[in-house]
Amino acid sequence: MQAPLTIIGTGMAGIGLARQVRTLDSSRPITLISADSADDYSKPLLSTGFAKRLPPHKLAARSALELADQLSVVVRSSTRVDSIDCAAHELVLGPERLPYGNLVIATGAVPVPPFSLSEQLAGRVFSINDLDDYRIFHAALESLGRPARIAIIGLGLVGCEFANDLHAGGHSVSLIGPERALLPRLLPEPLGLALGQAFLRAGMHLHYGRLVTAIHPAGEDVDLTLDDGEGIGADLVLIATGLRPRVELAEAAGIDAGPDGIRVNRYLATSVENIHALGDVASVDGINAMYVQPLQASVKALAATLTGNPTQVRYGPWPVLVKTPLLPVVSLPPIHEQVTWRIEADGEDMTALAEDESGQLQGFALTGRCVRRKVELARSAPPLLG
Ligand code: FAD
């Protein structure tokens, strides 16, 4: 009989792995442990829920109980793993010690706020990185009982998607960040500015090139001060200034990890025997993609490995589809920085090709009607992890 499998984390990585292992092995004991509610949900849908006015329960495909029942697994929700004792092969959960056979760490990534926030701002300043966060923000919006003024800090994928979604849900949105255009890590500047034009036309307020230097409660309002002295009043603030892999558990246990994540090889094996990692917390052969397709490829490879068929993961040239219906965006950022961007534009319909010295396609970015070209271009681009 195979050793019992214990998975820390019930995001798409943890639950995806349990599901895949179960299809390959119907009897192996599997335990999933999660600090959150352990509901089974798709994280990318969080930034589409406000336009459709979806209450949180509509975003959960199944509860932790239903999940346990469906997969014949043990699910321990609202249970934080405090530490991993690699020598004893045990997890420490408060006063309890839980033995493991094979351990998989799928603890995801955590939002990084730009500065520490005073307790007086609790209930007014948020980040949304899981379904529990969505529940809390949704409740704050509902309690206003009217369209809200929302300031979003951060011009990346999460900030832009929530900006578009909350705007579509009838709220007034201000978007603030230090870069000169939207989606700075995914788009060359002209395309980021085109997305900005679409947001401006829709009535959003954009503050490019600006840092938020202070946030204060002011009566019922929250006041944000920008580095040029401008003040912005809001009902609620959403922080979307990036995510960092949650590596603390691994680091404290002596597992090789760094700011890029827990370091694993292509078998998703960490530096410690019988411990694997995948999803947003894992840096696979030096790459931490933090997107769904690499995560799903990792799930398949690791499930095969854990059921007796050692399999290396590979990532294809998978573009990211940004959910900004005001101007659709697709991006496959080049892995190497030594590229020249060649941009063709017809209004806001833009194609940007990142080429190396020999003219070989290394990545691309598309907006508007040009997003149709994603499949054709991806065929010519190099794999993320070949
Ligand atoms: P998580 O979902 O973060 O799960 C981590 C789990 O670990 C949680 O269950 C947590 O409770 C648990 N945990 C952490 N620490 C402990 C502990 N000490 N003890 C017990 N449990 C613990 N990607 C795309 O490809 N396309 C998209 O369109 C897209 N849209 C997105 C939209 C938003 C708003 C966000 C935030 C992300 C989006 N992404 C998208 C990224 C994608 O959703 C993530 O890459 C993916 O969901 C990460 O899953 P995960 O399981 O690795 O981590």
Residues whose N, C-alpha, C, O or C-beta is under 5 A from the ligand:
A	BS01	FAD	I8 G9 T10 G11 M12 A13 G14 I33 S34 A35 D36 K43 P44 L46 S47 T79 R80 V81 A106 T107 G108 A109 I128 N129 V158 L278 G279 D280 V281 M290 Y291 V292 Q293 L321
